[in-house]
């Protein structure tokens, strides 16, 4: 469920928010009882305790435990393989990284110097948006792929097709 689990380690404290309630406002701070032995009222949370959000979080956790985590791992592997294949054809891709369905592609002007190309990254984000694919910029010249966990393989492939088409256009490459 958490990226840290890929590295066979555990955190002392997990701060969880955003997706835990599928978009409803909720945050949680989770730790073992030896750490979280505060007196009642000694800590408050702006987005903690809302009953509707708590019900949404319980349902979200249920969905995660019954297929969405596996779907993210499976489709993440498919996406990573396809993007790694693109990396062999396009010199503008300087780095590919990520876990599951949280992936990033770093654009560079040169494979040796790895000089970032923010303007071309921004053009890729904009052109993808015009074709129905929402990507976010990250760092100096990377884009993030973070699709919803309910994405299907067909939808994933459509998004990657759009991305590759735009990549060819923005970097004027054929290959």
Secondary structure, DSSP 4 states (H G I P E B T S, - for coil): --GGGGGT---SEEEE-GGGGTTSS--EEEE-TTT--PPTTS---TTS--HHHHHHHHHHHHHIIIIIHHHHHHHHHHHHHHHHHHHHH-TTEEEEEEETTEEEEEEBS-TTT--B-HHHHHHHHHHHHHTT---EEETTTEEEEE--TT--HHHHHHHHHHHHHHHHHHHT---
